Amino acid sequence: MSIVKINVLEVPAETRETLEKRFAARAGAVESSDGFEWFELLRPVDGTDKYLVYTRWRSEEDFENWLKGPMQAAHTGRQAGGSPADHPHGGEAPKPAASGSTLWSFEVVQQAAPKQA
């Protein structure tokens, strides 16, 4: 069965818009990764500062491969194979929008989908 990774991001109110814009700018980046199944960015609505980044993968190995390749390139602000000089900010990565993060890991043991009409 699949695995789920939830990155819990602590995002101060003043950087929420920045975080959401950065995710929107990277839309589609994870979807082509081998073993990728699902992504959702969840905005808090109950007064907490925690965003949840939900990803679902075919296997732990697929997730690890993504971490070592495409995700690492995305978080350094460059494409795989690029150099820091390729970054639009003159080689410096932008300041993180989140002030902290925790990664939760789960195995899918049951699932359901809406019934088809």
FENQUI-V728833 format. One line per field, one symbol per residue. phi: phi as a letter, one per 40 degrees, with the letter a starting at -180 (. if undefined). psi: psi as a letter, one per 30 degrees, with the letter a starting at -180 (. if undefined). A space follows every 10 residues. Layout:
# FENQUI-V728833
phi: ???
psi: ???
This chain:
# FENQUI-V728833
phi: .cbbbbccbc bcdcbdccdc ccccccdgcc ccccgcbaaa bbccbbgcbb cbbcbbbcac ccccccdcbd ccccccgacd gcbdccccbg gbcccdccca abbbbabcba aabdccc
psi: lllkkjjjkj jlefgeeeee eeeefgkfef fgkkfkekkk jjkkggflgj kkjkkklele eeeeeeefce eeeefggllk fllfffkfhh fkklkkfkfl lkkkklkkfl lklkkk.
